[in-house]
């Protein structure tokens, strides 16, 4: 589907973009892959990685800027929407800015994609959009709803929208693994709560889920990959087995456990070999066989949470992963 196409990724200089761009160039050989973002320095640094590859283009712009978004999407076939204000405390203390990017920006992307007759759009979401307790999660839930509803706005244009949702990306900037590694020389590591658990997904798995969404979607689906969980204390021990753990308390807006599918969505959720799919409640799309395909509906009251997961990552497995990715952890 993505072969010989023009693809644009918003927020493309972030951690996801640094994985998505080289993997997609290698697998699909698109005609053009456009990185759309507002930070010229990050674009300049990223451009050095793709010198000589005429397929990679850079476009300065902000998803908040409706006119710029329209200009950028001319001739684009597929869009990955990765731009977001996503640091939980930052969103709590700068709520207006978070809303402008995550909600207003989503509306601009949807309108521009429909009017430019883009074929398919996959928006990146987060576990925090499921039963949100913080502003970031609430804005991403609103964004998810907007992208799902965008399928009804698209009308005869044929533009399809879907969402992928996943948890903690291993080793990405601002995540817990590089935080612990930066304090490896200390005698103690800060732990918010000894009971805390998190989902663990690699950037490569996140990219694979986006590819799957493009191939599978009819429009309106939320894809949730099956991934392992891990206790935060075990993540700390994987980084520094000899460190003492200092309990510092949960940050404002932070959950004890990550949840990607809540009980309210169980009625609309189907299970597959490697993922779940939450179908839209609107327009009876959740009973559409083209969207369900070979899925099996989950039981009533089902939740997919990092504490009730059946798949757990071992400390030694994470240590081996850290050893293989030491050069990139926390840098992209």
Long-range contacts (C-beta under 8 A, 24 or more apart in sequence): 1-78, 1-120, 1-214, 1-215, 2-27, 2-28, 2-30, 2-78, 2-211, 2-214, 3-28, 3-29, 3-30, 4-29, 4-30, 4-31, 5-30, 5-31, 5-77, 5-78, 5-119, 6-30, 6-31, 6-32, 6-33, 6-34, 6-75, 6-76, 6-77, 6-78, 7-32, 7-33, 7-34, 7-76, 7-77, 7-78, 7-79, 7-80, 8-33, 8-34, 8-36, 8-59, 8-72, 8-73, 8-76, 8-78, 8-79, 8-80, 9-33, 9-34, 9-35, 9-36, 9-79, 9-80, 9-81, 9-82, 10-36, 10-37, 10-63, 10-79, 10-80, 10-81, 10-82, 10-83, 10-105, 10-109, 11-36, 11-37, 11-63, 11-81, 11-82, 11-83, 11-84, 12-36, 12-37, 12-46, 12-80, 12-82, 13-37, 13-39, 13-42, 13-43, 13-45, 13-46, 14-82, 14-83, 14-173, 14-332, 15-169, 15-172, 15-173, 15-203, 15-332, 16-80, 16-82, 16-124, 16-169, 16-203, 16-206, 16-207, 17-46, 17-82, 18-46, 18-203, 18-332, 19-203, 19-204, 19-206, 19-207, 19-332, 20-80, 20-82, 20-207, 20-210, 21-46, 21-50, 21-56, 22-49, 23-204, 23-207, 24-207, 24-211, 25-53, 25-55, 25-56, 27-211, 29-55, 30-55, 31-55, 32-57, 33-57, 34-58, 34-59, 34-72, 34-76, 35-59, 36-61, 36-63, 36-72, 36-83, 37-61, 37-83, 38-62, 62-105, 63-101, 63-105, 63-106, 63-108, 63-109, 64-100, 64-101, 64-104, 64-105, 64-108, 65-108, 66-108, 66-111, 66-112, 69-108, 69-109, 69-112, 70-112, 70-115, 70-116, 72-112, 73-112, 73-113, 73-116, 73-118, 74-116, 75-116, 76-116, 76-118, 77-118, 77-119, 77-120, 78-118, 78-119, 78-120, 78-121, 78-122, 78-214, 79-109, 79-113, 79-118, 79-120, 79-121, 79-122, 80-121, 80-122, 80-123, 80-124, 80-210, 81-106, 81-109, 81-121, 81-122, 81-123, 81-124, 81-147, 82-124, 84-124, 84-140, 84-143, 85-136, 85-139, 86-126, 86-136, 87-136, 87-174, 88-128, 88-134, 88-136, 88-251, 88-252, 88-253, 88-254, 89-251, 89-252, 89-253, 91-134, 91-135, 91-136, 91-139, 91-253, 92-134, 92-135, 92-136, 92-252, 92-253, 95-135, 98-135, 98-136, 98-139, 99-135, 99-139, 102-136, 102-139, 102-140, 102-142, 102-143, 103-139, 103-142, 103-143, 103-146, 106-142, 106-143, 106-146, 106-147, 107-146, 110-146, 110-147, 110-150, 110-153, 110-161, 113-150, 113-159, 113-161, 114-150, 114-153, 114-154, 114-155, 114-157, 114-159, 117-157, 117-158, 117-159, 118-159, 119-158, 119-159, 119-160, 120-159, 120-160, 120-161, 120-162, 120-214, 120-217, 121-147, 121-150, 121-159, 121-160, 121-161, 121-162, 122-161, 122-162, 122-163, 122-164, 122-210, 122-213, 122-214, 122-217, 123-147, 123-161, 123-162, 123-163, 123-164, 124-163, 124-164, 124-206, 124-210, 125-163, 125-164, 125-165, 125-166, 125-222, 126-165, 126-166, 126-167, 127-165, 127-166, 127-167, 127-199, 127-258, 127-259, 127-260, 127-306, 128-255, 128-258, 129-165, 130-165, 130-259, 130-260, 130-261, 130-262, 130-265, 131-259, 131-262, 131-264, 133-253, 133-255, 134-252, 134-253, 134-254, 135-253, 136-253, 137-253, 144-222, 148-220, 148-222, 148-280, 148-282, 149-282, 151-219, 151-220, 151-280, 152-282, 152-283, 154-219, 160-217, 160-218, 160-219, 161-219, 161-220, 162-213, 162-217, 162-219, 162-220, 162-221, 162-222, 162-223, 163-213, 163-221, 163-222, 163-223, 164-206, 164-209, 164-210, 164-213, 164-222, 164-223, 164-224, 164-225, 165-222, 165-223, 165-224, 165-260, 166-199, 166-201, 166-205, 166-206, 166-209, 166-224, 166-225, 166-227, 166-260, 167-198, 167-199, 167-200, 167-201, 167-227, 167-258, 167-260, 167-306, 168-198, 168-199, 168-200, 168-201, 168-258, 169-201, 169-202, 169-203, 169-206, 170-200, 170-201, 170-202, 170-203, 170-318, 170-321, 170-325, 171-202, 171-203, 171-322, 171-325, 171-328, 171-329, 171-330, 172-203, 172-330, 172-332, 173-330, 173-331, 173-332, 175-330, 176-232, 176-235, 177-235, 177-239, 177-322, 177-329, 177-330, 178-329, 178-330, 180-235, 180-236, 180-239, 180-240, 181-239, 181-322, 181-329, 181-330, 182-330, 184-239, 184-240, 184-243, 186-243, 187-243, 187-244, 188-243, 188-244, 188-245, 188-246, 189-236, 189-239, 189-240, 189-243, 189-244, 189-245, 189-246, 190-246, 190-248, 191-232, 191-233, 191-236, 191-245, 191-246, 191-247, 191-248, 192-232, 192-247, 192-248, 192-249, 192-250, 192-251, 192-254, 193-232, 193-247, 193-249, 193-250, 193-256, 194-233, 194-245, 194-247, 195-231, 195-256, 196-231, 196-232, 196-233, 196-250, 196-256, 196-257, 197-229, 197-230, 197-231, 197-232, 197-256, 197-257, 197-258, 197-306, 197-307, 197-309, 198-229, 198-230, 198-232, 198-235, 198-257, 198-258, 198-306, 199-227, 199-228, 199-229, 199-258, 199-260, 199-306, 199-309, 200-227, 200-228, 200-229, 200-230, 200-313, 200-318, 201-225, 201-227, 202-321, 209-275, 212-275, 216-293, 218-288, 218-290, 218-291, 219-285, 220-279, 220-280, 220-282, 220-285, 220-291, 221-277, 221-278, 221-279, 221-280, 221-291, 222-277, 222-278, 222-279, 223-275, 223-276, 223-277, 224-260, 224-261, 224-275, 224-276, 224-277, 224-278, 224-304, 225-274, 225-275, 226-274, 226-275, 226-276, 226-311, 227-311, 228-309, 228-311, 228-312, 228-313, 229-306, 229-307, 229-309, 229-311, 229-312, 229-313, 230-312, 230-313, 230-318, 234-313, 234-315, 234-318, 235-318, 237-315, 238-315, 238-316, 238-318, 238-319, 238-322, 239-322, 256-307, 257-305, 257-306, 257-307, 258-305, 258-306, 259-303, 259-304, 259-305, 259-306, 260-304, 260-305, 261-298, 261-302, 261-303, 261-304, 262-303, 263-301, 263-302, 263-303, 266-298, 266-299, 266-300, 266-301, 266-302, 266-303, 267-300, 269-297, 269-298, 269-302, 270-295, 270-296, 270-297, 270-298, 271-295, 271-296, 271-297, 271-298, 272-296, 276-304
